[in-house]
């Protein structure tokens, strides 16, 4: 994944990648600009399936289904959790 430093816009380098769940990663980025030096975390998560798997894992399918049902169409209000 590519990310720019949110402060100086330089191309940041990934320093560490950790799995935080079967559908999410935590990526630690560092800005290469010596005057900036910002280090930040990016969370990357599979939001929903656009094409179903031919060999689905029921646990993963449920995670992605729940995440997909929380998405609102553009302009629609997001439902609050019950």
C-alpha positions in Angstrom: 0.0 0.0 0.0 1.1 3.5 -0.7 0.6 6.4 1.7 1.9 9.9 1.8 2.8 11.7 5.0 -0.3 13.7 6.0 1.9 16.6 7.1 4.5 17.1 4.3 3.1 14.8 1.5 6.3 12.9 1.1 6.0 9.2 0.2 6.1 7.3 3.5 7.8 4.0 4.0 6.0 1.0 5.7 8.0 -0.1 8.7 5.8 -2.8 10.2 2.7 -4.8 9.1 0.7 -6.7 11.7 -2.5 -8.7 11.2 -5.1 -7.4 13.7 -7.9 -9.8 12.5 -8.5 -12.1 9.6 -9.7 -9.2 7.5 -7.6 -6.3 8.9 -4.0 -5.1 9.0 -2.2 -2.4 10.9 0.6 -0.8 9.0 3.1 1.6 10.6 4.5 4.2 8.2 7.4 6.6 8.6 8.0 9.8 6.7 11.5 9.9 5.1 11.7 13.7 5.3 14.3 14.4 8.1 12.6 17.7 9.0 9.2 16.0 9.4 9.9 12.5 10.6 6.2 11.8 11.3 5.4 8.1 12.1 1.7 7.0 11.8 -0.5 4.0 11.7 -2.8 3.0 8.9 -5.6 0.4 9.5 -6.5 -1.5 6.3 -9.7 -3.6 6.4 -11.6 -5.6 3.9 -15.0 -3.9 4.0 -17.2 -6.2 2.0 -17.1 -8.7 -0.8 -17.7 -7.6 -4.4 -17.5 -11.2 -5.7 -18.2 -14.1 -3.4 -15.5 -16.7 -2.9 -15.8 -20.1 -4.6 -14.5 -21.6 -1.4 -15.9 -19.4 1.4 -14.9 -19.6 5.0 -18.1 -19.2 6.9 -16.4 -17.0 9.6 -14.9 -14.7 7.1 -18.1 -14.5 5.1 -20.0 -13.5 8.2 -17.4 -10.8 9.1 -17.6 -9.3 5.6 -21.4 -9.6 5.5 -21.8 -7.7 8.8 -19.3 -5.0 7.6 -21.1 -4.7 4.2 -24.5 -4.2 5.8 -23.2 -1.2 7.8 -22.3 0.6 4.6 -24.7 3.5 3.6 -25.3 4.5 0.0 -24.0 7.9 -0.9 -26.2 10.5 0.7 -27.9 8.1 3.0 -27.5 8.4 6.8 -25.4 5.8 8.5 -27.5 3.7 11.0 -26.3 3.8 14.5 -25.4 0.5 16.2 -28.2 -1.1 18.2 
